[in-house]
């Protein structure tokens, strides 16, 4: 079978009992939106968040055979940030949004960091979470407000990265600005919240939001 001993990277995912039905319904929702709204591949974007650990490792090292206790430097290192990655169905990669733990700009990479200018030119957005975690949230501290709660990191992504991309591609394809687009995201609490969905309906009605069925990724 060409098998070999491998170190586990994640726990086995438990699929919902009706995962096949959920995936089929999800498939037909996309088919309907793409057909009825004439959505081209350039305007179908899939986004997902992933954790980036500063010092990743596989917890493996060389030591004397038979050792019962093996110490590895940095095994307890858990500092990380969140990267929101998006790709269109035609293969185009959108600029990344990176979310760092902290409540001020001091939490972000400094302008003298390697390739910082290249990242800015590529349209990357570096955001601080405004909380004690590095996960994107519904609300965070606003730089231009006097209240604790301010603009949403997801809203910032939509306003600064997603919609400008859609508008640019519409212009390139000579499509009207009213042309609808399809955005696929996971069914996370921030994404599916009524507050965020209502904000999308009011501010970006031309973006059709489609959720990946829970537990089916």
C-alpha positions in Angstrom: 0.0 0.0 0.0 3.1 2.3 0.1 2.3 3.3 3.7 4.8 4.7 6.1 4.7 6.0 9.7 3.7 9.6 9.7 3.1 12.1 12.5 -0.5 13.2 12.8 -1.1 16.9 11.9 -4.7 17.2 13.0 -7.6 15.3 14.6 -9.8 13.3 12.3 -12.8 15.5 11.4 -16.3 14.1 12.2 -18.5 14.7 9.3 -22.2 15.4 9.9 -24.5 12.4 9.2 -26.1 14.3 6.3 -22.9 15.7 4.9 -23.7 14.4 1.4 -27.1 16.2 1.4 -25.6 19.4 2.7 -22.9 19.4 0.1 -25.4 18.7 -2.7 -27.6 21.6 -1.6 -24.5 23.8 -1.4 -23.6 22.8 -4.9 -27.0 23.6 -6.3 -27.1 27.0 -4.5 -23.9 27.9 -6.3 -25.2 26.6 -9.6 -28.4 28.6 -9.3 -26.6 31.8 -8.4 -24.0 31.5 -11.2 -26.6 30.6 -13.8 -29.3 33.1 -12.9 -26.9 36.0 -12.3 -24.5 35.1 -15.1 -21.5 35.2 -12.7 -18.2 34.6 -14.5 -15.3 32.7 -12.9 -13.5 36.0 -12.2 -16.3 37.1 -9.9 -16.5 33.9 -7.9 -14.2 34.2 -4.8 -13.6 31.8 -2.0 -12.1 33.1 1.2 -10.8 31.3 4.3 -8.9 32.1 7.5 -5.9 30.2 8.6 -3.6 30.4 11.6 0.1 31.3 10.9 2.4 30.3 13.8 5.6 32.4 14.0 7.8 29.4 14.8 6.2 26.3 13.4 7.6 22.9 14.2 6.7 19.2 14.0 7.8 18.5 17.6 10.4 16.0 16.4 14.1 15.9 17.0 17.1 13.5 17.2 17.9 11.9 20.5 19.2 8.7 21.9 17.2 5.6 21.0 15.0 4.5 23.9 14.7 7.9 25.6 11.5 8.3 27.5 11.6 12.1 27.9 12.5 14.3 24.9 12.8 18.0 25.3 12.4 20.3 22.2 13.2 24.0 22.4 10.2 26.1 21.3 7.6 23.4 21.6 5.4 25.7 23.7 5.6 28.6 21.2 2.1 29.5 20.3 2.3 33.1 19.1 0.6 33.4 15.8 -1.6 35.6 13.6 -4.6 35.0 11.3 -4.3 35.3 7.6 -7.4 35.7 5.4 -6.7 34.2 2.0 -8.9 34.6 -1.0 -8.8 33.1 -4.5 -11.1 33.6 -7.5 -12.4 30.6 -9.6 -10.1 31.7 -12.5 -7.0 31.3 -10.2 -6.5 35.0 -9.3 -5.2 35.4 -5.7 -6.6 38.5 -3.9 -4.4 40.6 -1.5 -4.2 39.1 2.0 -5.6 40.5 5.2 -3.5 39.7 8.3 -4.9 40.1 11.8 -2.6 40.5 14.7 -3.4 40.3 18.5 -3.4 43.7 20.1 -5.1 47.0 20.5 -2.9 49.5 18.7 -0.7 49.8 15.6 2.3 48.7 17.8 1.0 45.2 17.3 1.6 45.3 13.6 4.9 44.7 11.7 6.9 47.8 11.4 7.5 49.6 8.1 11.1 48.5 8.1 10.3 44.8 8.1 11.6 42.8 5.1 9.3 43.1 2.0 6.9 45.4 3.9 6.7 47.8 1.0 6.1 45.0 -1.5 3.2 43.8 0.6 1.7 47.3 0.7 2.1 47.6 -3.0 0.3 44.3 -3.5 -2.6 45.6 -1.5 -2.1 43.6 1.7 -4.0 44.8 4.8 -2.4 44.5 8.2 -5.0 44.9 11.0 -4.9 44.7 14.8 -7.7 42.7 16.4 -8.5 45.1 19.2 -8.9 42.1 21.5 -6.7 39.5 23.3 -6.9 37.1 20.4 -5.7 37.3 16.8 -8.9 36.0 15.3 -11.0 38.3 13.1 -14.0 39.5 15.0 -17.3 41.4 14.5 -16.1 44.5 16.2 -12.7 45.9 17.2 -11.2 49.2 18.3 -11.6 52.0 15.8 -8.7 54.4 15.2 -11.0 57.3 14.4 -13.6 56.8 17.1 -13.8 57.5 20.8 -15.8 54.4 21.6 -14.3 51.1 22.4 -16.1 49.3 19.6 -15.4 50.3 16.1 -15.3 48.9 12.5 -15.4 45.1 11.9 -12.3 43.4 10.5 -14.5 41.4 8.2 -16.2 44.7 7.0 -12.7 46.1 6.4 -11.8 43.1 4.3 -15.0 43.5 2.2 -14.6 47.3 1.8 -10.8 47.4 1.2 -10.1 44.1 -0.6 -13.1 42.1 -1.8 -15.4 44.7 -3.4 -12.5 46.8 -5.0 -11.4 43.5 -6.6 -14.9 42.8 -7.9 -15.3 46.3 -9.2 -11.9 46.2 -11.0 -12.7 42.9 -12.6 -16.1 44.1 -13.8 -14.4 47.0 -15.5 -11.9 44.7 -17.1 -14.7 42.4 -18.3 -16.8 45.4 -19.4 -19.6 44.4 -17.1 -22.0 46.8 -15.5 -21.4 47.8 -11.9 -24.8 46.2 -11.1 -23.4 42.8 -12.1 -23.6 40.4 -9.1 -20.7 38.4 -7.8 -20.4 35.3 -5.6 -18.4 35.2 -2.3 -18.0 31.8 -0.6 -16.9 31.7 3.1 -17.1 29.3 6.0 -20.1 29.2 8.3 -18.2 30.8 11.2 -20.1 32.7 13.9 -18.8 36.1 12.8 -19.7 35.4 9.2 -23.2 34.1 9.8 -24.2 36.7 12.4 -27.3 38.6 11.6 -25.4 41.8 12.1 -22.8 41.0 9.4 -25.3 39.5 7.0 -27.6 42.5 7.3 -24.6 44.9 6.8 -23.7 43.0 3.6 -27.3 43.2 2.3 -27.5 47.0 2.9 -24.0 48.0 1.8 -23.1 45.4 -0.8 -26.3 43.9 -2.2 -24.5 42.8 -5.4 -22.4 40.3 -3.5 -24.1 37.0 -3.1 -22.8 35.4 0.1 -22.6 31.6 0.2 -21.6 29.5 3.2 -19.6 26.3 3.2 -21.7 23.7 5.1 -20.6 23.4 8.7 -18.1 20.5 9.3 -17.9 19.7 5.6 -14.6 21.4 4.8 
